[in-house]
Amino acid sequence: MFLAILVVAILLIVVSIGSLRLTGDLESKEKRKAELEAQIEAEQERAEQLEEYEKYVQTDQFKEKMAREKLGMVKDGEIVFENEDSR
């Protein structure tokens, strides 16, 4: 009878240790899952921003802005004022 109780106690200890280890693994995997879901959400937001920027780049407003900034172009009849310091 004592041997049976001892075997049951040992099995109970082994199962408890295994359960604790699996619980720890589960918690770490759930944390990693939450991190990955947050990363996916951030990447989806970035993709949306890039799509909006792609649409903006194709507009006349963007083309005009780049022509003014990069090429120094002006519209007909426009007066350009320059700083004396920038010369």
TORLO-830152 format. One record per residue (C-alpha): residue number from 1; x, y, z. Coordinates in nm, 4 decimals, padded with zeros to 6 digits. Layout:
N
<n->NUM	X->X	Y->Y	Z->Z>
...
//
This chain:
87
<n->1	X->00.0000	Y->00.0000	Z->00.0000>
<n->2	X->00.2837	Y->00.2396	Z->00.0881>
<n->3	X->00.4480	Y->00.1714	Z->-00.2495>
<n->4	X->00.1250	Y->00.2569	Z->-00.4358>
<n->5	X->00.0937	Y->00.5876	Z->-00.2462>
<n->6	X->00.4582	Y->00.6670	Z->-00.3184>
<n->7	X->00.4136	Y->00.5977	Z->-00.6919>
<n->8	X->00.0983	Y->00.8134	Z->-00.7024>
<n->9	X->00.2776	Y->01.0957	Z->-00.5176>
<n->10	X->00.5730	Y->01.0803	Z->-00.7595>
<n->11	X->00.3374	Y->01.0829	Z->-01.0580>
<n->12	X->00.1520	Y->01.3785	Z->-00.9075>
<n->13	X->00.4794	Y->01.5695	Z->-00.8637>
<n->14	X->00.5912	Y->01.4922	Z->-01.2216>
<n->15	X->00.2557	Y->01.5981	Z->-01.3648>
<n->16	X->00.2592	Y->01.9187	Z->-01.1564>
<n->17	X->00.6091	Y->02.0120	Z->-01.2746>
<n->18	X->00.5117	Y->01.9428	Z->-01.6360>
<n->19	X->00.1979	Y->02.1498	Z->-01.5943>
<n->20	X->00.3918	Y->02.4447	Z->-01.4542>
<n->21	X->00.6396	Y->02.4288	Z->-01.7395>
<n->22	X->00.3634	Y->02.4126	Z->-02.0002>
<n->23	X->00.1841	Y->02.7043	Z->-01.8351>
<n->24	X->00.5026	Y->02.9116	Z->-01.8573>
<n->25	X->00.5465	Y->02.8165	Z->-02.2221>
<n->26	X->00.1860	Y->02.9082	Z->-02.2937>
<n->27	X->00.2249	Y->03.2499	Z->-02.1312>
<n->28	X->00.5400	Y->03.3267	Z->-02.3292>
<n->29	X->00.3739	Y->03.2166	Z->-02.6543>
<n->30	X->00.0674	Y->03.4337	Z->-02.5803>
<n->31	X->00.2942	Y->03.7306	Z->-02.5145>
<n->32	X->00.4786	Y->03.6699	Z->-02.8422>
<n->33	X->00.1447	Y->03.6389	Z->-03.0225>
<n->34	X->00.0321	Y->03.9767	Z->-02.8837>
<n->35	X->00.3604	Y->04.1360	Z->-02.9943>
<n->36	X->00.3241	Y->03.9941	Z->-03.3452>
<n->37	X->-00.0382	Y->04.1094	Z->-03.3692>
<n->38	X->00.0687	Y->04.4617	Z->-03.2699>
<n->39	X->00.3430	Y->04.4495	Z->-03.5321>
<n->40	X->00.0950	Y->04.3335	Z->-03.7970>
<n->41	X->-00.1373	Y->04.6217	Z->-03.7087>
<n->42	X->00.1487	Y->04.8726	Z->-03.7324>
<n->43	X->00.2519	Y->04.7339	Z->-04.0712>
<n->44	X->-00.1057	Y->04.7519	Z->-04.1981>
<n->45	X->-00.1248	Y->05.1182	Z->-04.0938>
<n->46	X->00.2057	Y->05.1825	Z->-04.2712>
<n->47	X->00.0747	Y->05.0125	Z->-04.5846>
<n->48	X->-00.2335	Y->05.2366	Z->-04.5768>
<n->49	X->-00.0139	Y->05.5453	Z->-04.5401>
<n->50	X->00.1979	Y->05.4349	Z->-04.8357>
<n->51	X->-00.1125	Y->05.3815	Z->-05.0475>
<n->52	X->-00.2336	Y->05.7328	Z->-04.9605>
<n->53	X->00.1088	Y->05.8764	Z->-05.0427>
<n->54	X->00.1124	Y->05.6884	Z->-05.3739>
<n->55	X->-00.2216	Y->05.8485	Z->-05.4640>
<n->56	X->-00.0914	Y->06.1921	Z->-05.3587>
<n->57	X->00.2247	Y->06.1553	Z->-05.5690>
<n->58	X->00.0083	Y->06.1098	Z->-05.8776>
<n->59	X->-00.1807	Y->06.4385	Z->-05.8247>
<n->60	X->-00.1123	Y->06.7664	Z->-06.0025>
<n->61	X->-00.0695	Y->06.9310	Z->-05.6616>
<n->62	X->00.2319	Y->06.7106	Z->-05.5861>
<n->63	X->00.3820	Y->06.7660	Z->-05.9311>
<n->64	X->00.3470	Y->07.1424	Z->-05.8924>
<n->65	X->00.5028	Y->07.1333	Z->-05.5454>
<n->66	X->00.8038	Y->06.9347	Z->-05.6705>
<n->67	X->00.8457	Y->07.1646	Z->-05.9720>
<n->68	X->00.8532	Y->07.4649	Z->-05.7405>
<n->69	X->01.0807	Y->07.3122	Z->-05.4749>
<n->70	X->01.3240	Y->07.1081	Z->-05.6808>
<n->71	X->01.3307	Y->07.2943	Z->-06.0113>
<n->72	X->01.2559	Y->07.6482	Z->-05.8940>
<n->73	X->00.9747	Y->07.6840	Z->-06.1476>
<n->74	X->00.7035	Y->07.9501	Z->-06.1161>
<n->75	X->00.3691	Y->08.0122	Z->-06.2842>
<n->76	X->00.3307	Y->08.2767	Z->-06.5541>
<n->77	X->00.2773	Y->08.6212	Z->-06.4023>
<n->78	X->00.4002	Y->08.5173	Z->-06.0572>
<n->79	X->00.6425	Y->08.7426	Z->-05.8751>
<n->80	X->00.9246	Y->08.5706	Z->-05.6901>
<n->81	X->01.0790	Y->08.7362	Z->-05.3883>
<n->82	X->01.4251	Y->08.6257	Z->-05.2818>
<n->83	X->01.6186	Y->08.6890	Z->-04.9651>
<n->84	X->01.9420	Y->08.8793	Z->-05.0125>
<n->85	X->02.1017	Y->08.6388	Z->-04.7648>
<n->86	X->02.0206	Y->08.3379	Z->-04.9822>
<n->87	X->02.2258	Y->08.4624	Z->-05.2763>
//
